[in-house]
């Protein structure tokens, strides 16, 4: 009997339901993802650890020598960019898990098996997003260790960066499902990286302040969903908190409130049909 079937059966043994959601079932499905992850962990290391760490060191050490401080501030460039890279990684990792990963599970009829366990579509969605968030935090830890080692982030203030990382991970896990649930073929799923991920990573203020952009570009950048998370992360990490953080927080929560219900509707339509 496979590990997946064992854990799904255990979840059904003692069902604890809150608002119609069986959280033991969700935990069992999360464990299934975890065991699959550690089985093939070597393949995930490059994307979750190596790529963001190399970027962190390359930008922090390389460009940091050319740009000692960010113009208009007294913040050293590595300290300016490090919180943004952490949040940027927290966007990509769950988005991959819930777009390409979810699409592969659909194609392999894994979701069909899970729905006969029985699991509901909502429970499947929560479990997958939860695991995407877990992977985002694993990536965050690896990048943060490097940033702390180089002195680019204070080991105490970085604790508060957990909030924007969590919000970003949940939001873009949902975005990943928007693509995987509507993809007619695998090439469509890759659009989530070229159309959503990369532009947001480059224009959300990770590598430069918005003030260097033309006024029209600044206006657009302020509404990029990743930008408020970058602002929050940087404010926490550099101890430059102000009232604008309330708007950033509300913006992220509002986006989540829109994206997650939509991703549920699309996933349900995809799986039930």
Secondary structure, 3 states (H helix, E strand, C coil): CCHHHHHHHHHHHCCCEECCEEHHHHHHHHHHHHHHHHHCHHHHHHHHHHHHHHHHHHHHHHHHHHCCECCCCCCEHHHHHHHHHHHHHHHHHHHHHHHHHHHHHHHCCHHHHHHCCCCCHHHHHHHHHHHHHHHHHHHHHHHHHHHHHCCCCCCCHHHHHHHHHHHHHHHHHHHHHHHHCCCCCHHHHCHHHHHHHHHHHHHCCCCCCHHHCCHHHHHHHCCCHHHHHHHHHHHHHHCCCCCHHHHHHHHHHHHHHHHHHHHHHHHHHHHHC
